[in-house]
Amino acid sequence: MNYSEGIKYMQDLCDNEKKGVFSPESTYKKLKIYYPGYKNHGDYRLEIEGQNVPPKHTDVCEWLYNMLKNKQCEFVQLKKLLTDIYENGTNVRVEQYSIPEVQKIVSLIYWITLQDEINYPQPKYQGRRMPFSRYFEAMYCAEYECPFNLDMVLDRCKNKGYIPCIYDLSNAPSFYY
């Protein structure tokens, strides 16, 4: 499901004016979507079963950062996967990636960033560009010497209401600029 399809899917669910819950991906059944949310039409609450709080963009940043620091995958592969998710949503051919828990990464990143597309739609706002940029920054500082560290990226994740500056990073994906 790409981002346009995801927005329509969630808006159609919320049009029922009923409350509901579902697990969006059969390959990662611990994800739970509670709808409707309270922000915009199509909004929802995302949870991981067994946790009492929704996953945050900071959690994703730390997860990607640690995957690289612990040498669980290569930077180039993870960057390619991130770009693929940004462009294609869950329509990613996961078999082309040698990354542990790749389906979990695709599902979690898609559903957590779909909320941004619904609640802060592009082009007026940044939508999914904002969290994807922070994810890339977290990965970048795990791999390279740079003018920022993970704590700075995590702080930037928490900022609402303004567009933080971007860094001049070599080989950044197109969504970063």
N, C-alpha and C positions, 0 to 999 in steps of 0.2 A: 504494500500500500504506500503510495507516495504521499506527500504532504497535502496536496489538494484533495485527494481521496479521503485522507484521514480527517481533515476539517469537515468535509461533507458528511462523512460517516458519523462523527460525533454530534454534529448539528442535527442530523436526522434522528439520532437516538434521543437527544434532548427535546426534540419537537413533540415527542410522545407525552411530555409533561408528567412523566412518571420517574421515580427514582429507580436506579438499577446498579448492578455490579456485574462485571465480567472479567475474564482473563483473556487479554487480547491476542496472545501468541501461544499457540499450542506447544511450542518448543521451550517456553519459559513461563510455566504455569504459575509461578509465584507472583507475577505481576497482576495487580488487581486495579481495575478502573471503576471508580464510583462516580456516577453522574446523576443529575447535572451538578456542575460546580457553581460557584457564586460570582465569578468575574464577568464573563461574556458568554454569549450563546454558543454552546458547544464545549464549554469549559468542563473540566472533570478533576477529580482528585486521584492521583496515582499513588499506589502503595505497593510495597513488597510484602507479601504474606509473612507474618511473624514479626514485623516491625511496626511500631506504633506511630512512626512519623513518615511522611512522604520522602522519597529520595530527593536530594538537592543537587544542584549543579556542582556544588563543591565536592559532593561525594563522587561524582563522575570524574571530576578533575583529579582527585586523589587516586582514584582507581587506575586511570590511564597513566598517570605519573608513576605510580608504583609498578605497573606492568613493565614499563620501560626501565626503571631503575633496577628491578629484579630480573631483568633480561628474559622476560617471558615471551617477548616478541620484538620484532625490529621496528624502529621508528618509521621507516619508509612504508612498511605494510600497514601499520596503525594509522598513519596519515592518509594512505589510500583508502582504507576502510572508512575513516571519518568523512572524507570527501564523498565517498560512495553513498553513505547514509544521508548526508546533507542533500545530495542530488536525487536520490532514488527512494528514500524512506526504507521500508522493510523489503523492498524489491532488490535486495542485494544477493548476489550469488556467493553465499558464505563459503562454499567449497573452494573458492579461489584464494582463501586466506588461511595462512597457518598461524592462527592466533587462538590461544585458549579461550574458551567460552565465547566464541565469536557471535553465536546466535543471541546469547544473553546481552552482549554489548549492543548489537543492532537493535534488539527490542527495547532495552532500557533507554538508550539514547533517543531512539525515535519517539517513544511515548512521552518522555520527559520534555523533549523539545517541541513536540506537537502542541503542547500547552502554550508555549511561547508564540507559536504561529497563530493560535486562536486568540490569545489574550493581548498580544502586542504585534498585530499584523504588519507585514511589510507592504508598501514602502514607507508608510507613515512612521512606523517604528522599526526595530531591527528584527523582530520575530526570532526565528531560530538562529540567525547570524550571531547574535550576542553570545548564547551559550557555546555554540560551536567554536567561536573565536577563543573563548576562555579554555575550552578543552584543548585546542591546539596550543595555546600558550603554555598550559600545564605540561603537555607532551614536549614542547620545545625546550622548556627549562630543565626537563629530565635528561634531555639528550645533548644540549649545547651549553656553552658558557654564554650567558646573556645578561642584560641589564635588570633582570627581575628574577624573583624566585617564586616557589610554589605559594608561599604565604601571601605574596603580593597578588598572585592570580586569584587566590581564594577570596581575598578582600574585594577584588574587582567583580567577582561573581555576585557578591552580596549587594552591590550598588544598584539601586533602582532609580529610574527616572532620568538618567542622563546617559549619553553615549561616551564611554571611556575612550581615551586615545588608543590608537593601535601602535604597536611597535614596528620598526622596520626590520622584519624578519626575512631572512633569505628563504626562498622556496616555500613561502606560505601559500596555502590553498586559496583559490579565488574567492571563497566566501569570507576570507579574513579582511580583504580590502574593500 
